[in-house]
């Protein structure tokens, strides 16, 4: 198991846990500050603090924690400040840290807070940023962009060790020279899905099913992009440095249109959300590797999300995973069978049937026979899995991302 930055920082005494008082606190040793460890925002700050040390290359002695903002009454504090000097007189970047589950409105408010602290009237920093779990935004504070610019001055990532921000943050494959997207836990995936849905739903701008339909289109592009890249290539599904929302949205829509032409039976309508909304969704999802996140995590995450957002509207009830697995193992489906679920919902039974045949293929074919092994279960998923659902569009859209484009057909 790979050691986390947080564990490493504890081991190397950059961070400590203080249990001496009434509340457990985390101690930022170099900064001489301690904060309550049970606070969700504190966990985000501590994790990003360790990233600043180990990934971005900033010395702990140059990172201010809970730093007093000048000319504020009552006192206000910046969560993290990276300084360019040991005396902590020349701020380089000001970072606000927020809990994973904040809304878009709260996130944008945090951007304004960071900008207000980081601009020429306060710290005169070169960059500001907001970190809320996997959703992050960093902005260039250069005067050329103007005091009110919040779109064209977004950078792909915070500069490493006082350098320049990269054009792209993520490239495919492991390397010391770039960062790759990563698989996530069930909780992280659920949080990302919920944030995307809230972004698309917009407090009633779209109905929950319509919002989820748009989400499925976006996920479709994301998964295709992950598979299409070669090692060292930057992913297209990410925000580039100094890229305005319209340019990013144009690229995402072009990718989606290309896939529509390739497989017109999957989605028949174009992406219908505005540029700013699409950019926010990319921000929520760009760091996640959906293809390498395990199948069960994806299935459970999607169903838990759907259970919360759609149950009231559609009366959907999801069969527990243990029962699904038991039923599929009793049936022992083969690649020659047809499988029909007459009330498929989000496709849980079909997903497990596909996975059962996929595992069977590993026993039937040699390790080197990758093509035949893939064709064995993929053709089964494409041609022999069927589901019926009272709300046809709901089932069709949900079934595809849960199975991550195994070409699950659905009878309407």
N, C-alpha and C positions, 0 to 999 in steps of 0.2 A: 504494500500500500504506500502511495506517495505521501511524504510528509507535507502537511499544509504549511503555508507561510506563518499562520498563527501559532502552530505547534513549534515551529522553528524559532520564532521570536521569543516564545516562552523559554525554550531551552537555552537560547543565547542571551537571555536576561534583558531583552529590549522591552518585554512586557512581563508583568507579574500579576498574580491574582492574590488580593489581600482579603483574608477572611477574618480579620481580627475584630472588626466592628459589627454593628447590627446588620449591615448590608454588605454583601460580597462586592468588592470593587476591583476594577482593573487598573493597574498602575502603568503609566507611560514613563518609563524610568528616565530617559534622557530629558524629557520635558518636565519631570517632577510633578506630574498631574495624575490624579486618580478620579475615576468616575464609576457610577453604579453599573455593575456588569449585567444586571437583569434588563436594562433598557435596550429594546431592539435596535435603536439607533446607535447605541454604543458598540454593539457587535459589528455593525456595518463599518463604523469608524475604525475599530481595532483591526478588522480584516483589511481595510484599505490602507491603513497605516503600515501594515506589514508589506503590502504590495509596493508601497512607495519605497520601502527599504530594499526589498529583494528583487523586484521586477524593474522598477523605474530607476534604481540606483541612487537614491537620495540618502544622505547621512542622517541618522536619527537626531543628531545634535542640531540639524538645520530644519527640523520639522516642529513647528509650534502646535500645541494641542490646547483647545479651549482658550484661544488667544484673544485678549481684549481688543475690541474694535475701537479705534480712537474716535472722539467726538460723538459718542453715543450716550444718551442719558434717558432712562437708566442703562446700565452697562449691557452691552451686547458682546457676544463672543463668536469668533470664527472657529469652526470645528477643527480644521487643519490648515496650516499655512506652511508652504515650502519656502524657505529663505535662500537667497543666493550667497549669503555670508554667514560666518560663524557667530557674529554678534547679533544676528537676527534683526537687522535694520533694513534689509532690502528684500521685500516679498517678491517671490517669483510666481507663485500660484496660490489661490485661495480656494479651499474645497469645503462644501457643505455636504454632510452625510445624513441621509434620511432612511427610515425603515423601508423594507422591501415592498410593503403593501400600500404605499401612498398613491393617491389618485394623480391623474395628469395635472389637475389644477394645483394640487399641493406641490408637485414636482416643479411646475413652472414658477410657482411662488418662491420655491427654493432657489431657482435660477436667478430670479430677481434679487433675492437676499444675497446670494454670492456675488452677483454683479455689483450691487450696492456697496458691499464690503471691499470688493477687489478693485474697483475702478479708481480713477485719479484722485477722487476726493477722500479716499480712505487709505488703502494699502498700496495703490498704484502698481498692482501686480500685472504680469504679462498674460496670465491665464486665470480663468476661474472654472470651477467644475462642480457638478452635483452628482453624488453617487447614491443610488438607492437599489442596492443589490446588483442584479445584472443590468438594470437600466442606468445608463450613465450619459452625461453630456458635459463636454469641455468646450470652452469658448476662448477665442483669441481676443484680448482686450486692446489690440492695437488701435490707435486713433483713426486709421484709415477706414475702419468699418463704421464709425459713428456710434454715438452713445446709446442709440435705441436698437441697433442691429442685434438680432438673436438667431438669425438663420444662416446667412452666408459666412458668418465667422465661427461656425461650429467646426471643431477639428476632430479628426478620427480618434485621436487618443492624446492623453497628456504626454508632453515630450519626455524622453528618457534622459536623465542626467543633464538637464539644462540644454538639451539639443533642440531640434526643430520637430514639430509634430509630423508623424508619418502620413503619407497620402492615404494608406489603408492601415487598419489596425490588425485585421485577421488575414492570414494566408494558410493554405492547406498544408498539413504535414508538420511533424515535429522538427523544430530547429531552434538553435540559440539566437538566430537572426530575426525571427518573427514569432508572433503569437497565433496559435490555432484556436478555433472554437472548441468547446468542451461538452461532453455529455453532462447531464444534470440529474439531480435527485427528483423524486416524485414531488416533494414540496416546492422545489424551485420551479419545476415545470408548471405545476398548478398555478403558482404565483404569476408566472409570465403569461399564461393563457388568460387568467383573470384580468390582468392589466391590459392586455390587448383587447379583450372584450369590452372593458370599460371605455377604452379609447374609441373603439368603433361604435359602441352603443351611444356614447356621448350624452348620457342623461335623458335619453329618449329620442335622440336624432334618428336612430334606427331601432326597429323592434329587436328583441333578443335573437330570434331566428335569423333575421336579416343580417345582424351584426356577426353572428357566428358563420353565416354563409360567406361573408367577406373575409372573415378570419381564415376560413378553409382555403380560399383562393391564395391568400398571402402565404400560408403554410406550404401550400403546393409549390409555390415558387421557391421558397426557402429550401425545401427538401431537394428539389431538382438542382438547385445551385450547388448544394453540398456535394451531390454525386458527380456533377459535371466538371468540377475543378480538378486540375492536376497538381501534384506536389509543387509548392512554391508559388502557385498562382493565387492572387487575391480573390476572395469571394466577392461576387457582385452584390449579394444581399448584405450590404453594410453601408454605413454612412461614411463618405469620404471627407477628407479635410476641405473646408471652404466650399462644400457642395450644398447649394440651396435645395429646398424641398422639391421644387418643380423638376430639377435635374435628376434627383434620386427617384422620384415617382415615375418619371418618364422611363428610366432604366428598368424599374420593376415591372411596369406595365408592358414594356417591350418583351421582357423575359416571359411574362405570362401569356402574351399573345402568341409567342413562338410555340409554347407548350400546348396552347389551344389548337393550333394548327396540327400539331403532331398527334394529339389525342382528343379529338373533338367531343368524344362521349363523356369525358370527365367533367368539364365545366363548359357551359354554353354561353355564359355572359361575361363581359369584361369586368375588371375591378372598378367599383363605383364610388370609392371613397376619395376625399379630396387629398391634395398633396401633403398638407401638414399632418393630417391624420395618418397617412401611410408612412410618413417619416417617423412618427412616434412609434408606430407598430414595429418598424424595423429596429428602432432603438431597444424595444423590449426583447426582441428575439435574436438579434445579430450574434450574440455571444454563445448561443446554444447550438450544440451539435445534435440534431434530431436523429440522424442516422445511427449514431453511436450510443444514444440513450437507449437502454434496453427496452425490449418490446413490452414487457409487463408494466414497466414504469409509465410508458406512453399510454397504454390502454387504461390503467387505473387513473392516471392523471386526467385524461379526457373524460372518462366516465364520472369522476368525482366533480369535475367542473360542470358537466352537463346536468348532473343530479341537482346541483345547486341552482343553476340558472334556467333550466328548462322544465323541471318537474312540475312546477305549478301551471305552466302554460300547456303542456302536452300530456300530463299524467303519465310520464315515462317512469318506469321502475327497472332498475338494473339488477340482474341476477348476480349474487356474490361470486367472486372469482373462484372460490374453492368448489362451488357447485358446478360452475362451467367446466373447470378442469376435470372434475370427477366424471361428468357426463361425456365429455369428449374422450376420455380414456376408456370409458365403457364401450363407446361406439367404435373406437379404433378405426377412424377413417383412413382410407388409402387414396392414392392419387387417381385411382380409377372410379372412385365414388363421386356422386353428386351430393352436395350438402345444402339443405334448404332450412333456413330459420324463418318461420312465418310471422314472427314478431321481433325483428332483429334489433330494433332500437339503434344503438351505436355500434353494433356488429361484434359484441363480445364473444358469442359462441363461434362466429365465423373466424374471428381472429385466432382463437385457440385451435380450431380445426386446421387452419392454415399452418400454425406453428407446430402442430403435431406431425403433419405431413412433412414439414421442413426438417424436423429432427429425424424423422424416419429416413429421409434422403441421405442424411449423414452416414447412416448405417448401410445403405444400399450401394453407395458409390465410393470409390477411393478418394483420398484427400486431393489427389492431383486432378481429379475429374471435376473441376469446378463448374464448367459449363453445363454438363449434364445434371449435376446436382441442383444447380440453380433452376434449370429448365423444369426439372421434375416437380418442384413445389410451386414455382411461379406459374406454370401452365395450369396447375390445379387451382390456384387462387384466381387466375384470370378466367378460366372456363367452367369451373365446377362448383363455385361458391355462389349461393344466391340468398337473398334476404327479401322479405316482404315487410313493409312498415306502413302504418296508417298515414303517416306524414312522409310521403315519398322523398321530397326534397331534403328534409331533415336527415333522413337515414342515408341518402346518397352522399351528402356532403360530409357527414360525420364518419361514415364508413371508410372513406378514402384516406383521410389523414390518420385515423387510428391505425390502419393497416399500412400506413406510409406508402401509399400508392402501389399496392399489390394488385391493382386493377380489379378490385372487388366490384362485381356487377350487382345491381339491385333492381328487383322487379317492383314496379310502381303499381 
